[in-house]
Each structure stands twice: as structure tokens, then as C-alpha cells.
Amino acid sequence: MKLQQRGSVTMSDKRILITENDLRRLQPLVEAARSGESEDKRNADRLEKKLTLARVSGSRQIPENVVTMNSWILLLRLDSSEKTECWLRFPAEEGSSPKAVSVLTDFGIALLGSGEGDVVEWSGSSGKRKCRIVEIMYQPERLGNNEL
């Protein structure tokens, strides 16, 4: 499991907060990914571990500063101080936007359940990468869009 940092405290296997709706949609995704290619299997195991540790909340109770599925996120890359945006999506929806990030990637797994101010770390093609979640600009649950 990747490390995440909140303030100056680094946590491994952080217990995230997710919605019942996201959990219901992610569990079959994990099972389906296990029958796919090796990268999907590895990431399915990592995502399942994160889901197993998760605290589950109703869509109306989830804080608006938590990354849920289909959230639009403003990030600060810590290696370059560049700000960038991304959209956390399901793999089938990944191609819907050039800024879409699949929840079944290292980066997507790191983002899920993290909050504003958190530093997320993941393995990229050029090694370990880190960014800070500056703002969750859109979270479906905040607007009552619970079926996205």
C-alpha cells in the first residue's frame, strides 16, 4: 500500500472513507479485474485491501472534502509545484476525458478516499510521485448526484 501524508504525519494503510454507492460499484470491478492482465490483478488486490480497510458512509453523510468516485480534483505536483486537474473515474469511463484517471491505477487508488490537504504518493513511469490535493472542485455527493 502506498504511503499517504496528512500534515507531517505519514500513514501506511490509511483507513479511508468511501460511500456505500462507491463500494457497491467497486467490489465487482475488483473481481472482474482479477481475471484480466497482471497489472490489473495487482491493482485489484491493492484496491480490495483499501476497500476492506475503508469506513463506509452514506452518500449524504460523506464530507465534501473527501475524494469519491467521479470527483474533479485540483492537485499540486510536489516535484514541480505545477497545478493540475484530474477526474477520478471507473476504468470503462477513463477515455471520456483526457484528464480522467482510472480508479484501477496506482494514482487512482491513491486518490480514492483521500481528502483536501492530503499528500498522495504513487508509482509512476518515472518512479515515485507525490502531489497534494489542493481542492475537490466537484464531488457528486455534494450536489446530490449519487448515481454517477
C-alpha positions in Angstrom: 0.0 0.0 0.0 1.3 3.4 -0.8 2.0 5.9 1.9 -0.1 9.0 2.3 0.8 12.0 4.4 -1.5 14.4 6.2 0.4 17.3 7.6 3.6 15.9 8.9 2.3 12.5 9.9 2.9 9.7 7.3 0.4 6.9 7.4 0.5 3.5 5.8 -2.7 1.6 5.0 -4.7 4.7 5.9 -8.3 3.9 6.7 -10.3 5.8 4.1 -13.9 7.0 4.0 -16.0 5.9 1.0 -19.7 5.9 0.1 -21.9 2.8 0.2 -22.6 3.5 -3.5 -18.9 3.6 -4.5 -18.3 0.4 -2.5 -21.2 -1.3 -4.2 -19.8 -0.4 -7.7 -16.1 -1.0 -6.9 -16.4 -4.6 -5.4 -17.5 -6.1 -8.8 -14.7 -4.1 -10.5 -12.1 -5.7 -8.2 -13.5 -9.2 -9.0 -13.5 -8.6 -12.8 -10.0 -7.1 -12.8 -8.6 -10.3 -11.2 -9.3 -12.2 -14.5 -7.5 -9.5 -16.6 -3.9 -8.8 -17.2 -1.3 -8.9 -14.5 -1.2 -5.1 -13.8 -5.0 -5.2 -13.3 -4.7 -8.1 -10.9 -2.0 -6.4 -8.8 -4.1 -3.2 -8.7 -7.3 -5.1 -7.9 -5.6 -6.6 -4.9 -4.4 -3.2 -3.7 -7.8 -1.6 -4.3 -9.5 -4.5 -2.4 -7.2 -4.0 0.6 -8.1 -0.3 0.6 -11.8 -1.1 0.4 -11.5 -3.7 3.2 -10.0 -1.1 5.5 -12.5 1.7 4.5 -15.1 3.2 6.7 -18.3 3.3 4.7 -20.7 6.3 4.8 -24.0 7.2 3.2 -23.7 9.5 0.2 -25.4 12.3 2.1 -23.1 11.9 5.1 -19.7 11.9 3.3 -17.7 15.1 3.9 -17.4 17.3 0.9 -13.6 17.4 1.2 -13.2 13.6 0.5 -12.4 12.2 -2.9 -15.2 10.0 -4.1 -15.7 8.4 -7.5 -16.3 10.9 -10.2 -14.7 13.7 -8.2 -12.9 16.5 -10.1 -9.7 17.3 -8.2 -7.1 20.2 -8.2 -3.6 18.9 -7.4 -0.3 20.4 -6.7 2.6 18.3 -8.0 5.3 18.4 -5.3 8.2 17.7 -7.7 7.4 20.7 -9.9 5.0 22.9 -8.0 2.7 22.7 -11.0 -1.1 22.6 -10.5 -3.1 20.1 -12.5 -6.6 18.8 -12.5 -8.0 15.3 -12.8 -11.2 13.3 -12.7 -11.4 10.0 -10.8 -13.3 7.6 -13.0 -14.2 3.9 -13.4 -12.0 2.2 -16.0 -14.8 2.0 -18.6 -15.2 5.8 -18.3 -11.4 6.6 -18.4 -11.4 7.6 -22.1 -14.2 10.1 -21.5 -11.7 12.9 -20.8 -8.0 13.4 -21.3 -7.8 14.2 -17.6 -9.6 11.1 -16.4 -7.8 8.8 -14.0 -8.9 5.2 -13.6 -9.5 4.1 -10.0 -7.7 0.9 -11.1 -4.3 2.6 -11.5 -1.8 3.3 -8.8 -2.7 7.0 -8.9 -6.4 6.4 -8.8 -6.1 4.0 -5.8 -4.0 6.6 -4.0 -6.7 9.3 -4.7 -9.8 7.4 -3.6 -10.9 8.4 -0.1 -8.2 11.0 0.4 -9.0 14.5 1.4 -8.1 18.1 0.7 -4.6 18.8 2.1 -3.5 15.1 1.9 -0.3 14.2 0.1 -0.8 11.2 -2.1 2.1 9.0 -3.3 2.1 6.5 -6.1 4.4 4.8 -8.5 4.6 6.4 -12.0 6.6 5.5 -15.1 9.4 7.7 -13.8 9.4 6.4 -10.2 7.6 7.6 -7.1 5.5 10.6 -7.5 3.7 12.9 -5.0 1.1 15.5 -5.1 -1.1 17.4 -2.6 -4.8 17.6 -3.0 -5.5 21.3 -3.1 -9.2 21.3 -3.7 -12.0 18.9 -4.6 -13.7 21.2 -7.1 -16.6 18.8 -7.8 -17.8 15.9 -5.7 -21.0 14.3 -7.0 -22.4 13.7 -3.5 -22.0 17.4 -2.6 -24.6 18.2 -5.2 -26.8 15.1 -4.6 -25.6 13.3 -7.8 -25.4 9.9 -6.2 -25.9 7.7 -9.2 -22.9 8.8 -11.4 
